[in-house]
Amino acid sequence: MITTLPHLRSIVDHDGAVILDFKRDQFFSLNPVGAYIWTRLLDGEGVDQIAKSLAEDTETEIAVVLADVSDFMEELKSKSLIHFQHNELINGEGGRHDKEHVR
């Protein structure tokens, strides 16, 4: 299971999202695809479920989407925006990033 941290707040709209980290006094911006993924994380979906939905919505190969979603999850983890519990696996390799961050 992937969880967000309690000191984060986010605002999501059709243009993307902004994640506010009150503990570190930072904010991160997400493009619409990053916001799509973030919203599903908040709803408790896992990597495979998010990738499947995104692949269907964009009519893109699941392997490509899974790699991109996995990269994005690693990016979120490296920024301490998510925490992995119960050995959630990230299976992707390479791919483009769907997140842009601003400090």
PASEBA-1860 file (N, C-alpha, C; in nm, 3 decimals):
! residues 103
1> MITTLPHL> 0.083/-0.117/0.000/0.000/0.000/0.000/0.088/0.124/0.000 ~ 0.046/0.225/-0.073/0.117/0.351/-0.079/0.034/0.454/-0.004 ~ 0.099/0.529/0.084/0.028/0.631/0.158/0.095/0.766/0.141 ~ 0.013/0.869/0.150/0.067/1.004/0.153/0.092/1.039/0.299 ~ 0.167/1.144/0.321/0.204/1.179/0.457/0.109/1.283/0.514 ~ 0.087/1.280/0.646/-0.016/1.365/0.707/0.012/1.515/0.700 ~ 0.135/1.555/0.681/0.167/1.698/0.677/0.156/1.757/0.535 ~ 0.095/1.681/0.444/0.076/1.727/0.306/-0.069/1.766/0.282
9> RSIVDHDG> -0.089/1.868/0.202/-0.221/1.906/0.154/-0.209/1.927/0.004 ~ -0.313/1.895/-0.068/-0.307/1.913/-0.213/-0.433/1.977/-0.266 ~ -0.415/2.047/-0.375/-0.525/2.109/-0.449/-0.515/2.056/-0.591 ~ -0.624/1.997/-0.641/-0.624/1.936/-0.774/-0.732/2.003/-0.857 ~ -0.698/2.039/-0.982/-0.797/2.087/-1.077/-0.762/2.036/-1.216 ~ -0.831/2.084/-1.319/-0.811/2.032/-1.454/-0.673/2.066/-1.511 ~ -0.601/2.162/-1.452/-0.469/2.200/-1.499/-0.357/2.121/-1.431 ~ -0.388/2.048/-1.325/-0.287/1.973/-1.252/-0.313/1.978/-1.103
17> AVILDFKR> -0.207/1.982/-1.027/-0.221/1.984/-0.881/-0.103/2.057/-0.819 ~ -0.125/2.101/-0.697/-0.018/2.156/-0.613/-0.023/2.080/-0.482 ~ 0.093/2.031/-0.441/0.106/1.960/-0.313/0.184/2.051/-0.219 ~ 0.126/2.080/-0.107/0.190/2.165/-0.006/0.246/2.078/0.105 ~ 0.373/2.096/0.135/0.438/2.024/0.243/0.462/2.125/0.356 ~ 0.374/2.124/0.454/0.381/2.219/0.564/0.502/2.195/0.654 ~ 0.544/2.074/0.665/0.655/2.040/0.753/0.787/2.099/0.701 ~ 0.805/2.094/0.569/0.930/2.143/0.509/0.914/2.279/0.442
25> DQFFSLNP> 0.795/2.337/0.449/0.768/2.467/0.388/0.805/2.467/0.238 ~ 0.753/2.366/0.166/0.778/2.351/0.023/0.647/2.320/-0.047 ~ 0.646/2.343/-0.178/0.533/2.299/-0.257/0.582/2.238/-0.387 ~ 0.501/2.150/-0.442/0.534/2.077/-0.563/0.415/2.089/-0.658 ~ 0.443/2.112/-0.785/0.334/2.120/-0.882/0.335/1.997/-0.971 ~ 0.217/1.952/-1.008/0.201/1.835/-1.093/0.124/1.876/-1.219 ~ 0.161/1.818/-1.331/0.084/1.842/-1.452/-0.043/1.757/-1.445 ~ -0.133/1.766/-1.544/-0.259/1.690/-1.535/-0.242/1.539/-1.518
33> VGAYIWTR> -0.142/1.480/-1.579/-0.121/1.335/-1.563/-0.072/1.305/-1.421 ~ 0.017/1.387/-1.371/0.062/1.370/-1.233/-0.053/1.386/-1.135 ~ -0.142/1.481/-1.163/-0.260/1.502/-1.078/-0.354/1.382/-1.084 ~ -0.369/1.323/-1.202/-0.450/1.202/-1.220/-0.398/1.092/-1.127 ~ -0.267/1.072/-1.130/-0.205/0.968/-1.048/-0.218/1.003/-0.899 ~ -0.191/1.127/-0.864/-0.198/1.171/-0.724/-0.338/1.148/-0.666 ~ -0.440/1.186/-0.743/-0.578/1.170/-0.699/-0.609/1.024/-0.670 ~ -0.562/0.935/-0.755/-0.588/0.792/-0.735/-0.509/0.737/-0.617
41> LLDGEGVD> -0.390/0.792/-0.593/-0.316/0.753/-0.472/-0.396/0.792/-0.347 ~ -0.452/0.912/-0.349/-0.533/0.957/-0.235/-0.655/0.868/-0.215 ~ -0.705/0.809/-0.325/-0.820/0.719/-0.317/-0.781/0.577/-0.277 ~ -0.651/0.553/-0.255/-0.604/0.423/-0.209/-0.570/0.323/-0.318 ~ -0.564/0.368/-0.443/-0.530/0.275/-0.551/-0.380/0.247/-0.551 ~ -0.343/0.129/-0.599/-0.204/0.089/-0.610/-0.149/0.117/-0.748 ~ -0.020/0.095/-0.765/0.050/0.123/-0.890/-0.015/0.051/-1.008 ~ -0.039/-0.079/-0.995/-0.096/-0.156/-1.107/-0.234/-0.106/-1.145
49> QIAKSLAE> -0.315/-0.076/-1.047/-0.451/-0.028/-1.072/-0.449/0.110/-1.140 ~ -0.362/0.198/-1.093/-0.349/0.331/-1.153/-0.301/0.319/-1.297 ~ -0.198/0.237/-1.318/-0.144/0.220/-1.453/-0.249/0.163/-1.548 ~ -0.326/0.066/-1.502/-0.428/0.006/-1.586/-0.533/0.110/-1.627 ~ -0.580/0.188/-1.531/-0.680/0.292/-1.560/-0.625/0.397/-1.656 ~ -0.503/0.439/-1.632/-0.441/0.541/-1.717/-0.418/0.488/-1.859 ~ -0.375/0.363/-1.870/-0.355/0.301/-2.002/-0.487/0.295/-2.079 ~ -0.593/0.258/-2.010/-0.725/0.252/-2.075/-0.772/0.390/-2.116
57> DTETEIAV> -0.755/0.488/-2.027/-0.801/0.624/-2.055/-0.724/0.690/-2.170 ~ -0.596/0.655/-2.184/-0.513/0.718/-2.286/-0.489/0.628/-2.407 ~ -0.543/0.507/-2.403/-0.523/0.409/-2.510/-0.374/0.389/-2.540 ~ -0.299/0.370/-2.433/-0.155/0.348/-2.440/-0.123/0.210/-2.385 ~ -0.016/0.147/-2.438/0.024/0.015/-2.390/0.048/0.016/-2.240 ~ -0.002/-0.086/-2.174/0.009/-0.095/-2.029/0.156/-0.097/-1.983 ~ 0.244/-0.163/-2.057/0.385/-0.170/-2.017/0.450/-0.032/-2.015 ~ 0.415/0.050/-2.111/0.469/0.186/-2.119/0.417/0.269/-2.002
65> VLADVSDF> 0.286/0.260/-1.978/0.225/0.338/-1.871/0.276/0.291/-1.735 ~ 0.289/0.160/-1.716/0.338/0.108/-1.589/0.479/0.158/-1.560 ~ 0.564/0.162/-1.662/0.700/0.213/-1.644/0.697/0.361/-1.603 ~ 0.612/0.438/-1.670/0.603/0.581/-1.639/0.545/0.606/-1.500 ~ 0.441/0.533/-1.465/0.381/0.548/-1.332/0.481/0.507/-1.225 ~ 0.555/0.401/-1.249/0.656/0.356/-1.153/0.765/0.461/-1.134 ~ 0.809/0.521/-1.244/0.908/0.629/-1.234/0.853/0.745/-1.152 ~ 0.728/0.779/-1.178/0.665/0.889/-1.106/0.655/0.858/-0.957
73> MEELKSKS> 0.622/0.734/-0.923/0.615/0.694/-0.782/0.751/0.708/-0.715 ~ 0.854/0.668/-0.784/0.990/0.682/-0.729/1.025/0.829/-0.710 ~ 0.981/0.914/-0.803/1.004/1.058/-0.790/0.932/1.112/-0.666 ~ 0.806/1.072/-0.648/0.730/1.115/-0.529/0.798/1.066/-0.401 ~ 0.845/0.943/-0.404/0.913/0.886/-0.286/1.043/0.963/-0.258 ~ 1.117/0.996/-0.362/1.244/1.067/-0.343/1.222/1.207/-0.285 ~ 1.104/1.264/-0.308/1.068/1.395/-0.252/0.997/1.382/-0.117 ~ 0.990/1.259/-0.065/0.924/1.229/0.062/0.777/1.270/0.062
81> LIHFQHNE> 0.709/1.247/-0.051/0.567/1.278/-0.063/0.479/1.155/-0.045 ~ 0.538/1.037/-0.057/0.464/0.912/-0.035/0.552/0.817/0.045 ~ 0.485/0.716/0.100/0.553/0.613/0.177/0.497/0.479/0.133 ~ 0.586/0.382/0.110/0.544/0.247/0.070/0.527/0.162/0.194 ~ 0.413/0.093/0.202/0.388/0.000/0.312/0.360/-0.137/0.253 ~ 0.387/-0.239/0.326/0.355/-0.376/0.288/0.416/-0.414/0.153 ~ 0.541/-0.374/0.130/0.615/-0.416/0.012/0.545/-0.386/-0.120 ~ 0.489/-0.269/-0.134/0.432/-0.227/-0.263/0.545/-0.229/-0.365
89> LINGEGGR> 0.524/-0.297/-0.474/0.628/-0.311/-0.575/0.613/-0.205/-0.683 ~ 0.727/-0.153/-0.725/0.734/-0.063/-0.839/0.808/-0.141/-0.947 ~ 0.740/-0.169/-1.058/0.795/-0.258/-1.159/0.851/-0.189/-1.282 ~ 0.839/-0.059/-1.295/0.877/0.008/-1.419/1.026/0.031/-1.431 ~ 1.068/0.051/-1.554/1.206/0.087/-1.583/1.203/0.204/-1.680 ~ 1.271/0.312/-1.647/1.281/0.425/-1.740/1.149/0.491/-1.769 ~ 1.149/0.573/-1.871/1.025/0.640/-1.913/1.028/0.788/-1.879 ~ 0.928/0.858/-1.927/0.924/1.003/-1.905/0.862/1.033/-1.769
97> HDKEHVR> 0.893/1.149/-1.716/0.839/1.191/-1.588/0.713/1.273/-1.611 ~ 0.608/1.247/-1.534/0.483/1.320/-1.544/0.471/1.421/-1.432 ~ 0.581/1.454/-1.369/0.576/1.546/-1.257/0.679/1.656/-1.280 ~ 0.640/1.775/-1.251/0.731/1.887/-1.249/0.723/1.944/-1.108 ~ 0.836/1.974/-1.048/0.828/2.026/-0.912/0.890/2.165/-0.903 ~ 0.838/2.241/-0.811/0.887/2.375/-0.785/0.907/2.385/-0.636 ~ 1.018/2.436/-0.593/1.043/2.455/-0.450/1.027/2.598/-0.414
END
